[in-house]
Amino acid sequence: MRSTEAEHDENFLKVLDRILEINLKLKWDKCKFKVKEVGYVGYLLTAEGLKPDPEK
């Protein structure tokens, strides 16, 4: 089942609420939300999959 962006946003807000409820500490400067790709340990994670990070 494919969810819509609105459903994703609703679930995301529930996760953030839970994070605040249990006082989980995040490094907000390291958090990225609603981006097309994310770099992680020398790779880029995109909608198309995992690929090597060209900047590494």
N, C-alpha and C positions, 0 to 999 in steps of 0.2 A: 504494500500500500504506500503510495507516495503522498507525503503531506505537503500542504501549502506553506508558503512563507509565513502567513498569518499564524498557522498552527505551530510552526517552528518558533516564531517569536513568543507565542503564549507559553510554550514549554520552556523556552530559554528564561523567561521571566520567573517561572516557577523554580527553576534551578537557582537563579540569583537570589530569590527570596529565601530558599532553603540555606544557601551559603550564609546569608546574613543571620538567619535564625540560629544556626549552630556556631556562629562566630568563627567560621573558617576564614583564615587569613590568606589573601591572594596578593600577589605582587601586581597591582593593577597596571603598572607601567609595562609589564610584560604580556598583559592580556590583549588579545585582538578579537574583535567581533565584526561579523558581516564583511569579511574580506574575501577576495577571489582566490587567494593562495596564501599559504603559510609556510615559512621556512622552518625546518626542524632537522637537526643533526646532519647538515649537508645536503638535504633534499628539499624539494618544494612539493607540498601536498596541494593538489588542485582538483577541480571537478573531473578532470581527465585521468587523474591518478597521481602516482608518485613519480617524480623525475629528479635527476641531479640538479642541484642549485648551481647555476652558471657562475655565480659570484664566489664559489668555494674552490 
